[in-house]
Amino acid sequence: MRAPLEVERGGMWNRNFLLLWQGLFVSQIGTQLFSLALLYWILETTGSATIMGLVLMAATLPGALLGPIAGTLADNLSRKLLIVWADVVRGLVGIGFVLVLWYGKTSWALPLLFLAQVVFGICGAVFTPSVNASLPELVPKEKLPTANSLLQGTNALTTTASFGLGGFLYAAFGAPWLFMVNGISYLVSAFTECFITIHQVFPSERITRHNALRKLRQETVEGLAYVWNRRGLRTLVGMLGLINFVIVPTSIALPILVRDVLQRGPEFLGIMGACQAAGGIGGFVFSGIVKIPPRWRPSLVLTSMVLCGFVVMALGFITTPLLTLPFLAVFGFLLPLINVNIISLLQGTTPAEVRGRVMGVLGTVVLGMIPFAQGLSGVLIDAVDQRVSIIFSVVGGLFVVLVLAASFVTEFRAYLAIDYAK
C-alpha cells in the first residue's frame, strides 16, 4: 500500500510538488496585489483605521473559529478537492465583488466587501491545513525545509514583484482592476491543482452524512488534546498566537506611518513591501540551502524572533523614508529562518493521521486572537490620534518580552531541537 507513495516522494522535484508550487505562485501574485490595494482603497474611501481593522477582522475570524474543524475535514476528506474548491470559491467571489463595484450601487461596496472577506476566511481555513498536511506526503521528511523554503520563498518573490509594482498599478488603474487580478489568479491556481495527485491515508471510519457531527466533534477534540498534552508543542503554539496578536496593529498602522510620518504615497508603501520581500528571498534561499543541525535550531529561531522585535521597535523612531528600507529587508530575511524551521518541525513530528487537525489547531490559535486584535487595533490607533510611531515602539517591545519568556521553558527548547528526519 505504501509503494505508490514512495515512488511519488522519490525526488524533491516530483510532478505533484511542482504543480502545487505553480498553483500557489499564481494565486499569491493576486493575493499580494489585493492586500496592497485593499488597505489603500479602504483608507481613501473611509479614512478610518477602525473600518480597516474590521475589514481585516472579517477575513481572519472564520479561520480562527473553524481551524480545528477544517483540520478534521482535511484528515477525513480528499485534501486535493478541498484545495481545489477553496480556490474556485475564492476566485468566483473575488470576481463577483469587482462586478458589483463596477455595475452595482456604491452603497453596496462595504457590506459586500465584508461578506467577501468572510468567504475568503472560510476558504483559507480549509485550504491552509490541507496544503500543510499534504506536503510531507509529497517530499521526503529530510527535504521539508527545502520544500517549505521554496513555497514560502515564492511568496516572498511574488510579494517583491507585486508590492514593487502594486503601488504604481494602484495609482494607474485603481483598486478594482487589482481586485479582478486576484479573483482570476485563484481560478488559474485551481485549474493547476486539478492535476495534483495526493496519496492520503484516511481513517478506518470514513466520514458520512450520518456520523459527520460525531466525528467532527470527536476528532476535533483529539486534535486539541494532541497539542495540549505536549508541553513543548503547546508552548510553541501559544507563543505564536500571542505574537501574532501583538503584531497585528503594525499592519494597520503601516499605511498611516507612510502617509503621515514618512509623508509618502502608496508607491512607497509598495517599495517598503518589496524590500521586506527581497530580504525574505535571501532568507528562504539560506533556509533551503543551509542545513541547520537540530541542536542549533532553538538558538536560530529564538534569536531571529528577538531581532524581529527590535526591528519593529526601530520603525517607530525612524522618520527618514529611505532608512526604513534596510530595516525591512533585515526583517524579511529573519522571518524565513523562523517560519521554515517551525512549519517543517510541525510537519515532520506530527503523525499523518492527525496532521490536518494539528495544523488546524495551529491556525486557530495563531489566528484566534488576530480578529479581535484587528478590531481593537483600529480603535487604538484612532484613540492615540493615529500617532502610529508609538504603536510600533510598544509592539516591538512586547514582541521581545514574549519570546524571552517562552525561551525559559525547557520542554519548548527541547521540542525545537527534535531531529524529525530520524
Secondary structure, DSSP 8 states (H G I E B T S, - for coil): --HHHHHHTSSTT-HHHHHHHHHHHHHHHHHHHHHHHHHHHHHHHH--HHHHHHHHHHHHHHHHHHHHHHHHHHHHS-HHHHHHHHHHHHHHHHHHHHHHHHHS-GGGHHHHHHHHHHHHHHHHHHHHHHHHHHGGGTS-GGGHHHHHHHHHHHHHHHHHHHHHHHHHHHHHH-HHHHHHHHHHHHHHHHHHHTT--------SS---TTTHHHHHHHHHHHHHHHHHT-HHHHHHHHHHHHHHHHHHHHHHHHHHIIIIIS---HHHHHHHHHHHHHHHHHHHHHHHHS---GGGHHHHHHHHHHHHHHHHHHHTT---HHHHHHHHHHHHHHHHHHHHHHHHHHHHHS-HHHHHHHHHHHHHHHHHTHHHHHHHHHHHHHHTTT-HHHHHHHHHHHHHHHHHHHTT-HHHHHHHT--TT-
